[in-house]
Amino acid sequence: QVELVESGGGLVQAGGSLRLSCAASLNIFSIYDMGWYRQAPGKQRELVAAITRGGSTNYADIVNGRFTISRDNAERTVSLQMNSLKPEDTAVYYCNARYSSTNYWGQGTQVTVSS
């Protein structure tokens, strides 16, 4: 059974930093495109950052320059370094793994940024 387990969420003041990690129990992790999504109360889930199996990255405009996504294929992890956090970054953050028509999600980790 595939599992994506997020960690690193928590409460931080505006301007602070957090680093999220996602550990994946995927047999061939390196073939998956990985991403971080978030969902705030009353809002739709949105893409925050993605990294392809080839290492190309893509960011939502609202986090570009503040967040950095990275992956470690040997450790089967994907991370999201979040700097200069803002109250509007408050949300549940989800790890996603995608290959062809296969799509896996983690359970999410809460990030709360206080003003």
C-alpha positions in Angstrom: 0.0 0.0 0.0 1.4 3.4 -1.0 1.7 6.0 1.7 2.7 9.6 1.5 3.5 11.0 5.0 3.9 14.7 5.5 5.7 16.3 8.4 7.0 19.7 9.5 3.9 21.7 9.8 3.1 23.9 12.8 2.6 27.4 14.0 4.9 30.2 13.0 4.9 33.9 13.1 4.7 36.0 9.9 8.1 36.3 8.3 9.2 33.0 9.7 10.1 29.7 8.0 9.1 26.1 8.0 10.3 23.1 6.1 7.8 20.4 5.1 8.8 16.9 4.2 7.0 14.1 2.6 8.2 10.5 2.9 6.9 8.2 0.1 6.6 4.5 0.2 6.8 4.3 -3.6 8.8 1.5 -5.0 10.1 3.5 -7.9 9.9 7.0 -6.5 12.1 8.5 -9.2 9.5 8.1 -11.9 6.9 10.2 -10.1 6.2 13.8 -10.5 5.8 15.3 -7.0 4.0 18.3 -5.8 2.8 20.2 -2.8 -0.8 21.5 -2.6 -2.6 23.4 0.0 -6.2 24.0 1.0 -7.4 26.8 3.2 -10.8 26.7 5.0 -13.5 27.4 2.5 -11.2 27.4 -0.5 -10.3 24.9 -3.1 -7.1 22.9 -3.0 -4.4 24.6 -5.0 -1.0 23.8 -6.4 1.8 25.4 -4.4 4.9 23.8 -6.1 5.8 20.9 -8.2 8.9 19.0 -9.2 9.0 16.6 -12.1 10.9 13.4 -12.2 13.5 15.2 -14.2 13.9 17.9 -11.6 12.1 20.7 -13.3 10.2 22.9 -10.8 7.1 25.0 -11.0 5.6 27.4 -8.4 2.4 29.2 -7.9 2.9 33.0 -8.4 1.9 33.7 -4.9 4.8 31.7 -3.4 7.4 32.1 -6.1 10.6 33.4 -4.6 9.6 32.4 -1.1 9.2 28.6 -1.4 11.6 26.0 -2.7 10.7 22.5 -3.6 13.3 19.7 -3.7 13.4 16.0 -3.9 15.8 13.2 -2.8 15.2 10.1 -4.9 17.5 8.0 -2.8 15.6 8.8 0.3 12.2 8.9 -1.5 11.4 12.3 0.0 10.2 15.6 -1.3 10.6 18.8 0.7 9.1 22.3 0.7 11.2 25.1 2.2 8.9 27.9 3.1 10.4 31.3 3.9 8.9 34.7 4.5 5.6 33.1 5.5 2.5 35.2 5.5 -0.8 34.7 7.3 -2.4 33.9 3.9 -0.1 30.9 3.7 -2.2 29.3 6.5 -3.6 26.0 5.2 -3.4 22.3 5.2 -0.5 21.3 3.0 -0.7 18.0 1.0 2.0 16.0 -0.7 1.1 14.5 -4.1 2.7 11.9 -6.3 1.6 11.5 -9.9 2.6 9.1 -12.7 0.5 8.5 -15.8 -3.1 8.0 -14.5 -1.9 7.2 -10.9 -2.3 9.9 -8.3 -1.5 9.6 -4.6 -2.2 12.0 -1.8 -0.9 12.3 1.7 -3.1 13.1 4.8 -1.9 16.7 5.0 -0.1 18.8 7.6 -1.4 22.0 9.1 0.6 25.2 8.6 -0.6 28.2 10.6 1.0 31.6 10.2 0.1 34.2 12.9 0.3 37.9 12.2 
